[in-house]
Amino acid sequence: MKADSKYIWDYDVKSIDFDKPAQLRWYLARKINFGDWKGLDTSLIEKHLGKLDIDPALKKMLKDYYADKRAKNRS
């Protein structure tokens, strides 16, 4: 994933280390909270969703979405 600075004006995005889970989760949450989904890896969102600091209603919606998607893939 390539860092995008559109909604990250207060942090040097070039210094984000996506191999560090805390930094990756911070970046994902920041982009999601601002509604900037472009360039986000949905598998990473699903993997880290439980630990993302995002609006609880949005988190529930995403959990339901991924659960439904998994159920459809099993069918």
C-alpha positions in Angstrom: 0.0 0.0 0.0 1.2 3.5 -0.8 0.8 6.2 1.7 -1.5 9.1 0.6 -1.3 12.5 2.3 -4.7 13.9 1.2 -6.1 13.8 4.8 -2.9 13.5 6.7 -1.6 17.0 6.8 -0.1 16.7 10.3 2.2 13.7 9.7 5.0 12.9 7.3 3.4 10.0 5.4 6.8 9.0 4.0 7.8 8.0 7.5 4.9 5.6 8.0 6.1 2.0 8.4 3.2 -0.2 7.3 5.1 -3.2 8.7 4.4 -1.9 12.2 0.8 -2.8 13.0 0.1 0.3 15.1 1.1 2.6 12.4 -0.8 0.7 9.8 -4.0 0.7 11.9 -3.6 4.5 12.6 -3.3 5.1 8.8 -6.3 2.9 8.0 -8.4 4.5 10.7 -7.5 8.0 9.6 -8.4 7.3 6.0 -11.6 5.6 6.9 -12.7 8.3 9.3 -12.3 10.9 6.6 -14.1 8.8 4.1 -11.1 8.4 1.8 -11.2 4.7 0.8 -9.1 5.2 -2.3 -6.0 2.9 -2.3 -7.0 1.0 0.8 -6.5 -2.8 0.8 -9.9 -4.3 1.9 -8.1 -7.4 3.2 -6.1 -5.2 5.6 -9.2 -3.4 6.8 -10.9 -6.7 7.5 -7.8 -8.1 9.3 -7.4 -5.1 11.5 -11.0 -4.0 11.9 -11.4 -5.0 15.5 -8.5 -2.8 16.5 -9.3 0.3 14.3 -10.2 3.4 16.2 -13.2 4.3 14.0 -16.8 5.3 14.6 -18.6 2.3 16.3 -21.5 2.4 13.9 -19.2 2.3 10.9 -17.2 -0.5 12.5 -20.4 -2.5 13.0 -21.4 -1.9 9.4 -18.0 -3.1 8.2 -18.1 -6.2 10.4 -21.5 -7.0 9.0 -20.4 -6.4 5.5 -17.3 -8.7 5.8 -19.4 -11.4 7.6 -22.0 -11.3 4.8 -19.2 -11.4 2.2 -17.6 -14.5 3.8 -21.0 -16.2 4.0 -21.6 -15.6 0.3 -18.2 -17.0 -0.6 -19.0 -20.2 1.3 -22.2 -20.8 -0.7 
